[in-house]
Amino acid sequence: MTYERDAMATELVALEVLRERTGVPVPGVHAVDRSRALCDADRFFMEHVDGEDLDVVRDR
């Protein structure tokens, strides 16, 4: 989306801050690709973190 300029960079920083300063489980980032060689977008790959959807646990 055109309005999401630098959104990926912000998300990567947020993951790092959460990992370093809190006990919140965050996914590890396996790879970051800003080359745009395969598609016209930056992208990153992260591990899966098990959890429950907010809609499922909201009333608890």
N, C-alpha and C positions, 0 to 999 in steps of 0.2 A: 504494500500500500504506500502510495507516494507520501502520505503525511507522517509515516513512521521513520523519519530520518534518524539514523544512529540508534534505533530501538534495540538492535541486537547488541551493540556495544554496551548500552545501558543495562540490558538484561545480564550480560556476562559480569559486569561490575557488581550488580546486585547479588548475583549468586556468590561471588567471591566475598563480599561483605557479610552476607548471611552465614557463610561457612566459617569465616574467621571470628565473628563477633557474637554468634548465637549458638544455641544448641539445636536449631531447626535443621532437620535433615534436608540437604539439597543435593541434587545430582552432580556427580563429577562430570566435567567437560572433557570429552575424549579428543575432539579435534575442532579447530576453527578454520574456516576457509573464507577469506575475503578476496580471493583472486577473481571471482566471477567468471572463471574459465568454463564451468559446466552449466551455469544458469546465471541470469542477470540479477543475482541477489547474493548477499553475504549469507553464510549458513554456519551452524555448528551442530555437533553431535554430542549428546549427553547420555548418561546412563539412566536407567529406569529406577524410580524410587517407588516402592510399594506404598499404598495408602488407600484411603477411602474418599469417595467423592463428597464434596460439601453438601450436595443435595441429599445424600444418604444419611449424613451424621448431623445435619443442621439442628434437629430437635433434641439432641442429646445434651 
